Amino acid sequence: MKLLKPVALAAALLSSTLALADINVGVTVSATGPAASLGIPEKNTIALMPKTIAGQKINYIVLDDASDTTAAVTNTRKLITENKVDVILGSTVTPNSLAMIDVVSEAKVPMISM
C-alpha cells in the first residue's frame, strides 16, 4: 500500500499536462580580481551553454564575485532572493565556493561548484 500511493501520484503527474516554466541558473564567477584568468573563460563559456533543455527555456544570470568570498556570498544571496534561481553554478575558486555553501544549503538551492 505504501508503494501504491507514490506510483499512482507519479503516474498522475506524468499523464497530466504540465506547464513548463523557465529554468533560472545563477552563476557567480571571478571575472575580475586575482582569479580572473580562470573566471573570464568560465564567464565566456556561459554564452555557449544550451538555451533550452527538453523544451524548457534556460536563463543564465551571471555575476562577478571579483575573487572575493564576501562578494560571492552576496551574489549567491542576490541570485536566490532577487532572481529566484533554481540552481547555482560557481564560484571560480574554492574559498568562494566554500563560503557559498551555507547560503545555498539554507535556501535548499542546488549548487554545482566549478
N, C-alpha and C positions, 0 to 999 in steps of 0.2 A: 504494500500500500504506500509506503514511504517513497518508493521509486516511481510509482504511477503518477503522482502529482507533478513532479518535475518534468517527466516525459510528456505529460498532457499539456503542461504550460509551454514547454519548448515547441511542441507541435502547433499549438495555437498561435504562438508568436511567429513561427516560420510561415504559417499559412496565411496570416493576415498581411495586408499591405501596409508597410511601414514607411513613413515619411523619412527621407534621407536628409539629415542635417549636415551642414558644413563641418569639417573637422579642423579645429584650430590648433596649430602646432606652434608653441612658443620656443624660440631659440635665443640663447644668450651666448655670445662668443666674445673672445678677446680680440676685437678688430683694431684696438689701439693698446698702447702700453707695452710692457716687456714681452708679452706673448703674441704680439701682433703678427709675427712671421708665421705663426700657426693659425691664428684666428682669421686672418684675411682669406686664406684659401677655404677655410670652413664656411665663412660667410658667402663666398663666391659659389660654393657647392650647393647652397640652398636654392639658388636660381635654377639648378639642374634637377632638382627633386621633382617628383611627379605632381602635377596639378590636380589630378583626380585619381582615386583608388576605388575600384569596384563601384564606379558611378558616383562616388561622393567627392565633392569639391574639397580640396585641401588648401587652407590658408596658412601661410607661414608669417609669423610676426618675429622679426629679428631685432634684437637689442644688443648694444655693445656694453660689455662689462669693464672695459679698459684694463683687463688683467687684475682687477681689484675684487677681493672677496665681498666687501660691503656692497659694491655696485652689483655683483652677481646676485646677492640675496635680494636687493632692492628690485632688480629686474625680474627675478622669479616671482616676487610678491605682486608686482605690477601685472605680469603676464597672467597670473592666476586670478587676481581680483578684478582688474580692469578689462583685460582681453578675454577672460573666461576660456583659457586654453584647455584642450583635452589632454595634452601631453607636453612635456618639456624636453628639449634637446640642449645639452650643454653641461658644463662650460668647457672651454678650451683647455684649461689647466686643472689639475687635481685639487688644489686648495679651494678653488671656486666651487667645483662640483661638490666637494665635501661640505662646504658652507651652505649649499642649497638643499641638502638632504632633509634637514629638519622642516623647512618650509613646504617642500613637496609632500613629505610624509604627513604632516599635519593636515594639509589640504586634500590628501588622498589623490594626488595627481601623479601619474606615472612619469618617470624621468629616465632618459637614456643619456648617459654620460659619454662624451666624445673622447 
